[in-house]
Amino acid sequence: MTGMSEQDDWERDFDHRWANAAEHKEPSARARMLAARWKDNPPDPVPFRAAPDRVAPRRSSWISTVVVLGCVAVVIVLLGYAQTRAYR
């Protein structure tokens, strides 16, 4: 008897191939809601990448370069100093 119920369940399973082959596919609830909303009041066009409202001022790239090179120079000097102190 369990064999029959398993076979019935198998036959009742949803067939994805059948659903994908349907001629008419109903839009999602969100698509229907937006279509109804935009019917009377369409949205304004928006560029693909909208410019931000406020852009923070950029610092000069030279300042960053000087800070990085300064840190590298300080590390080199400290390593050289530590190495000369180790030989004494």
Secondary structure, 3 states (H helix, E strand, C coil): CHHHHHHHHHHHCCCHHHHHCCCCCCCCHHHHHHHHHHHHCCCCCCCCCCCCCCCCCCCCHHHHHHHHHHHHHHHHHHHHHHHHHHCC
